[in-house]
Amino acid sequence: MRTNIYVMTHKRFDPPQDPVYVPVHVGRATGPDLGYPGDNTGDSISEKNPFYGELTGLYWLWKNVHDIDVIGICHYRRYFLNESYELLTQEEYEHALADADIMVPRAMRADGRYLDYFGSAHHVGDLMETGQVIKELYPADYPVFCDVMEESEYYYGNLCVTTKRIFDDYCSWLFSIFSVLEKRVDVSGYDAYHQRLYGFLSESLL
């Protein structure tokens, strides 16, 4: 079984020495070369990094990495740890997925509805418009979206580990939603932080 955990980064860092971890320079098309493989080759949306954040790396992996069984997404400063607070090994990832479809971070809890929590830091109308797109494209998923908005649990950081098949299915779903949403949401008046809208929205959708 081939497993790779890709570490998304936009700056230089000390990559883990375990070869299961592979650095990916996200937004490579918009900045200087950091010396890591970039997300600007093949089928790429690297130039959208100011709006998509680490998702430009996610897109690149979906479209360009195929000879793999298990795929994971971490960040240069966010990783999955075992009970000894050490980075998980390939064996530990594969063991965890033996009886699960996907690994995500531990749930966090907001004080109230997730919809209100998101709205306290971002433009809540953008999240509601995302729900509308889901209703149009994937009507069977819309009730789940509504349930998640009413709950208080959420998952932070766009971190996950799963099979490449599930990863590809998720990316196909996610980016089809965003391709419509891009035509409906104008972020030109947002500051640089809030322009990373799609990275924030994807945490909700994951």
C-alpha positions in Angstrom: 0.0 0.0 0.0 1.4 3.4 -0.9 0.6 6.2 1.6 1.6 9.9 1.3 0.8 12.6 3.8 1.2 16.0 2.0 2.3 18.9 4.1 1.0 22.2 2.7 3.2 25.2 3.2 3.6 28.7 1.9 6.9 29.3 3.7 10.1 27.5 4.5 10.0 25.1 7.4 11.7 21.9 8.7 9.8 19.1 7.1 9.4 15.8 9.1 12.1 13.3 8.4 9.7 10.4 7.9 9.4 9.9 4.2 5.6 9.4 4.4 5.4 13.2 4.8 5.8 15.2 1.5 6.0 19.0 1.5 3.9 20.8 -1.2 4.5 24.5 -1.8 0.9 25.9 -2.2 0.5 29.1 -4.2 3.8 28.5 -6.0 2.6 30.5 -9.0 2.3 33.6 -6.8 5.6 33.6 -4.9 9.3 32.7 -4.9 10.5 29.1 -5.1 10.9 27.6 -1.6 12.6 24.5 -2.8 9.6 22.1 -2.4 7.4 20.6 -5.1 4.9 23.2 -6.1 1.2 23.2 -7.0 1.8 25.0 -10.2 2.4 22.2 -12.6 0.0 20.1 -14.7 -3.7 20.9 -14.0 -3.4 23.6 -11.5 -5.2 26.6 -9.8 -2.1 27.8 -8.0 -2.8 31.4 -9.0 -6.0 31.3 -6.9 -4.1 30.7 -3.7 -4.9 34.2 -2.2 -8.6 33.0 -2.3 -8.3 29.3 -1.8 -5.3 28.9 0.6 -4.2 25.3 1.0 -7.0 24.2 -1.4 -4.8 25.0 -4.4 -2.6 22.1 -3.1 -5.7 20.0 -2.6 -6.7 20.6 -6.2 -3.2 19.8 -7.5 -3.1 16.5 -5.7 -6.6 15.6 -7.0 -5.6 16.3 -10.6 -2.0 15.2 -10.7 -1.3 12.5 -8.2 -2.8 9.1 -9.1 -0.4 6.2 -8.1 -1.3 6.2 -4.4 -3.7 4.3 -2.1 -3.9 6.5 1.0 -3.6 10.3 0.9 -3.4 12.8 3.7 -3.4 16.6 4.1 -1.5 18.3 6.9 0.0 21.8 7.3 3.6 22.9 8.1 2.4 23.6 11.6 -0.6 21.3 12.0 -0.3 17.5 12.1 -2.0 14.4 13.4 -0.3 13.1 16.6 -0.5 9.9 18.4 -1.1 9.5 22.2 2.6 10.2 22.8 2.2 13.5 20.9 4.5 12.2 18.1 3.7 12.5 14.4 1.8 9.5 13.2 3.7 7.0 11.1 2.6 5.3 7.8 1.7 2.2 9.8 -0.4 4.2 12.2 -2.3 5.9 9.4 -3.0 2.7 7.7 -4.1 1.0 10.9 -6.5 3.8 11.7 -8.1 3.6 8.3 -8.5 -0.2 8.5 -12.0 0.4 10.1 -12.7 4.0 9.1 -13.3 5.9 5.9 -11.6 9.1 6.8 -9.5 10.7 9.6 -10.1 14.3 10.6 -9.0 16.3 13.6 -10.9 16.1 16.9 -14.1 18.1 16.8 -14.1 21.6 18.4 -17.2 23.2 19.8 -18.6 26.6 19.3 -20.8 28.5 21.8 -24.0 28.0 19.9 -24.8 27.3 16.3 -21.9 26.8 13.8 -23.7 29.3 11.5 -23.5 32.0 14.1 -19.9 31.1 14.9 -18.9 31.4 11.3 -20.7 34.7 11.0 -18.9 36.1 14.0 -15.6 36.1 11.9 -16.7 35.9 8.3 -19.5 37.0 5.9 -22.3 34.6 6.9 -24.1 35.3 3.6 -21.3 33.6 1.7 -21.9 30.4 3.7 -25.6 30.6 3.1 -25.0 31.0 -0.6 -22.8 27.9 -0.5 -25.7 26.1 0.9 -27.9 27.3 -1.9 -25.4 26.0 -4.5 -25.4 22.6 -2.7 -29.2 22.6 -2.8 -29.0 23.2 -6.6 -26.2 20.8 -7.4 -26.6 18.1 -4.8 -30.1 18.3 -3.3 -29.7 15.2 -1.3 -26.8 16.8 0.6 -28.7 20.0 1.4 -30.5 18.7 4.6 -27.0 17.6 5.9 -25.7 21.0 5.3 -28.6 22.5 7.2 -28.0 20.1 10.1 -24.3 21.0 10.3 -25.2 24.7 10.4 -27.4 24.2 13.4 -24.9 22.1 15.3 -22.0 23.4 17.5 -19.3 21.0 16.5 -16.9 21.8 13.8 -13.6 20.6 12.4 -10.7 23.0 12.0 -7.8 23.2 9.6 -8.8 21.3 6.4 -6.8 18.3 7.6 -7.8 14.8 6.6 -6.5 11.3 5.7 -8.4 8.9 3.5 -8.3 6.7 0.5 -7.5 8.3 -2.8 -10.9 7.2 -4.1 -12.7 9.1 -1.4 -10.4 12.0 -1.7 -11.1 12.3 -5.4 -14.8 12.1 -4.8 -14.6 14.8 -2.2 -12.6 17.1 -4.4 -14.9 16.6 -7.3 -17.8 17.6 -5.1 -16.1 20.5 -3.4 -14.6 22.2 -6.5 -17.8 21.8 -8.5 -19.6 23.8 -5.7 -16.9 26.5 -5.7 -16.8 26.8 -9.4 -20.5 28.0 -9.2 -19.9 30.0 -6.0 -17.1 32.0 -7.6 -19.6 33.5 -10.1 -21.9 34.6 -7.3 -19.6 36.0 -4.5 -17.5 39.1 -5.1 -14.5 39.1 -2.7 -12.8 42.1 -4.3 -13.8 44.4 -1.4 -12.6 41.9 1.3 -9.3 42.3 3.1 -6.6 39.8 2.4 -7.7 37.6 5.3 -11.3 37.4 4.3 -10.4 36.9 0.6 -9.3 33.4 1.6 -13.0 32.6 1.6 -12.9 29.2 0.0 -10.4 27.9 2.5 -12.7 28.9 5.3 -15.8 27.6 3.6 -14.2 24.2 2.9 -13.7 23.6 6.7 -17.5 23.7 7.0 -18.0 21.4 4.0 -15.3 18.9 5.0 
